[in-house]
């Protein structure tokens, strides 16, 4: 019993539920402050002391400061620098937006895209796109996939007349290894997952 | 991975049979030797052990409605942060610098530079693909649980890109799920 380490009681903030020392990174530090002052005054000594002693004059001064800062910030952002950067970011966004929609761009790049589609709560289909770009016969591939994972796999006409392979079941996890092993022409870096509508590299 | 996690993501809850219970207990004991004397407190033999299956092959080990451990597929069991806070010394620790805290708390994976900079520390013995506790500079408690992608030595030498995958962090879905019903 003696060597049994004791459970540490961690002080959790009553407002945000984080350990009190992480309140400053929490969702709403301002709201936590009154609670912290009461329950954990030693954690943020400088901050809370300042707050307590803060007189109206201080507050006013701080407000003035913040106004001044924000004002100067606006001034800096308002001139030449903001315009080009804004346009650049806009064009970038356009590119990103165009990619998922326009399949033409994908054709240029050789990559395999794997997507998991949930059919109902616990069943799903794994869709593999782009294998043909590596000179792989889709009918062959679907047969191999079906055999390997012991499920149904079929070549399906996907959106925009492109063919893809539908494999029943969730095999997204194992499929990367299988693809790279059976078709050495496909590098692991060319395989991507789609997660929450975002493209994520497999490797 | 717990960024969005709620009761809806749970697909099945089962009270597992004794043999499975023993297996889980054994693998947790193997993995966290420091936890062994406490295991009877954490996982009482009498209380029913419930394994909750969630999407993406995630399993939660639940006792008395409190999630205690989780694992993916047949991977290693990792304690939840609430449990880790109680027994902070059961896991190997990495420390990130202060600048990284904010990103880690919004779910980002831990990048090597945050671990190698003056504010961070590494446990040299850690190999790749092991669970670690992520501590933070100037903080007492863990802020995340990670799964190393590189060994500690590699993190030091490569010093670029993702070093540790962020599995579970403060204020994510699992953190908010204090009790399961």
HADDOCK unambig.tbl for C-alpha pairs under 7 A between the chains (distance, minus, plus):
assign (segid A and resid 4 and name CA) (segid B and resid 37 and name CA) 6.21 0.50 0.50
assign (segid A and resid 4 and name CA) (segid B and resid 38 and name CA) 6.85 0.50 0.50
assign (segid A and resid 7 and name CA) (segid B and resid 86 and name CA) 4.75 0.50 0.50
assign (segid A and resid 7 and name CA) (segid B and resid 87 and name CA) 5.56 0.50 0.50
assign (segid A and resid 8 and name CA) (segid B and resid 85 and name CA) 6.69 0.50 0.50
assign (segid A and resid 8 and name CA) (segid B and resid 86 and name CA) 4.35 0.50 0.50
assign (segid A and resid 8 and name CA) (segid B and resid 87 and name CA) 6.21 0.50 0.50
assign (segid A and resid 9 and name CA) (segid B and resid 86 and name CA) 6.13 0.50 0.50
assign (segid A and resid 10 and name CA) (segid B and resid 85 and name CA) 6.58 0.50 0.50
assign (segid A and resid 10 and name CA) (segid B and resid 86 and name CA) 6.98 0.50 0.50
assign (segid A and resid 18 and name CA) (segid B and resid 170 and name CA) 6.77 0.50 0.50
assign (segid A and resid 18 and name CA) (segid B and resid 171 and name CA) 6.80 0.50 0.50
assign (segid A and resid 21 and name CA) (segid B and resid 139 and name CA) 6.75 0.50 0.50
assign (segid A and resid 25 and name CA) (segid B and resid 102 and name CA) 6.10 0.50 0.50
